[in-house]
């Protein structure tokens, strides 16, 4: 008799553990994971985004711009980018996070300027369009990186 009650107790405990694990699994499926709050350094970097300032391109994939008219862009606080790639004006919407950035389609009318300037402008536009991350660079500049290239900006004077 004593053996039978011990067996029943063990079965009851195992059933309780099984039900608790099942309930926990169901609860975890219903609740989305809570995002990690940004660190102080990430918030400070986010606040350093140079919104409203005119920024000139200082390098495209590590190469200095070749255009006589230096490519420059303005990133407004209302998530709009306007600029000049060396030959053509361009604008686009963007979304920015703590260290990520995404651009909508770039709007420009392609006018040919010829040779190196066209290649440079395509590289700038291609890198901006494919940018997925940004980080502060220098005093008031920033760098965009993505699978399509890297563009570094500095404050234009």
Secondary structure, DSSP 8 states (H G I E B T S, - for coil): -HHHHHHHHHHHHHHHHHHHHHHHHHHHHHS--------HHHHHHHHT--TTSEEEEEEETTB----SS--EEEE-TTSEEEEE-SSSEEEEEEEE-SSBEEE---B-------HHHHHHHHHHHHHHHTEEEEEEETTTEEEEEETTEEEEEEE--
